[in-house]
Amino acid sequence: MMNPFSKNTSGKQAEVRYLDSDFQVLSPGSHVLCAVTGTAIPLEELKYWSATRQEAYVDAHAATQRYQETDARIDHPGT
């Protein structure tokens, strides 16, 4: 198995399956993109994601923003 952090994947976007408390690298790469900002997130710095939406977020603010745009309407219709 290839190491997802190896130098030959530098600059390439990884394909990742986001799980509830972990993630699985499906295709090696050095980073993923934030679903809100488009910012490249190095895999070794990835801390925020949604297993439900299969999206990564650069920080807690971006994750909260996505929640407010999507799930908040489901949890509180009409708001």
BELGIDA-V489893 format. One record per pair of residues at least 24 apart in sequence whose ideal C-beta (glycine too) atoms are under 10 Angstrom apart, sorted by sequence separation. I is the first residue (numbers start at 1). J is the second residue. D is the distance in whole Angstrom. If there is no record, write none. Layout:
BEGIN
{{I & J & D} {I & J & D}}
END
This chain:
BEGIN
{{1 & 25 & 9} {4 & 28 & 5} {5 & 29 & 9} {6 & 30 & 9} {32 & 56 & 4} {34 & 58 & 4} {37 & 61 & 9} {2 & 27 & 9} {3 & 28 & 8} {4 & 29 & 7} {5 & 30 & 7} {31 & 56 & 9} {32 & 57 & 10} {33 & 58 & 9} {34 & 59 & 8} {36 & 61 & 9} {37 & 62 & 6} {2 & 28 & 5} {4 & 30 & 8} {23 & 49 & 6} {32 & 58 & 10} {36 & 62 & 4} {1 & 28 & 9} {13 & 40 & 8} {14 & 41 & 10} {16 & 43 & 8} {22 & 49 & 10} {35 & 62 & 8} {36 & 63 & 8} {14 & 42 & 10} {18 & 46 & 9} {23 & 51 & 9} {34 & 62 & 6} {35 & 63 & 9} {36 & 64 & 10} {37 & 65 & 9} {11 & 40 & 9} {14 & 43 & 6} {20 & 49 & 10} {22 & 51 & 9} {34 & 63 & 9} {36 & 65 & 6} {16 & 46 & 8} {19 & 49 & 9} {21 & 51 & 9} {35 & 65 & 10} {36 & 66 & 5} {18 & 49 & 4} {20 & 51 & 5} {23 & 54 & 10} {35 & 66 & 6} {14 & 46 & 9} {18 & 50 & 7} {19 & 51 & 6} {20 & 52 & 9} {34 & 66 & 9} {16 & 49 & 8} {18 & 51 & 5} {23 & 56 & 8} {36 & 69 & 8} {9 & 43 & 9} {17 & 51 & 9} {18 & 52 & 9} {18 & 53 & 8} {19 & 54 & 10} {18 & 54 & 5} {5 & 42 & 9} {17 & 54 & 7} {18 & 55 & 7} {5 & 43 & 6} {16 & 54 & 8} {18 & 56 & 7} {4 & 43 & 6} {5 & 44 & 6} {4 & 44 & 9} {16 & 56 & 7} {14 & 56 & 10}}
END
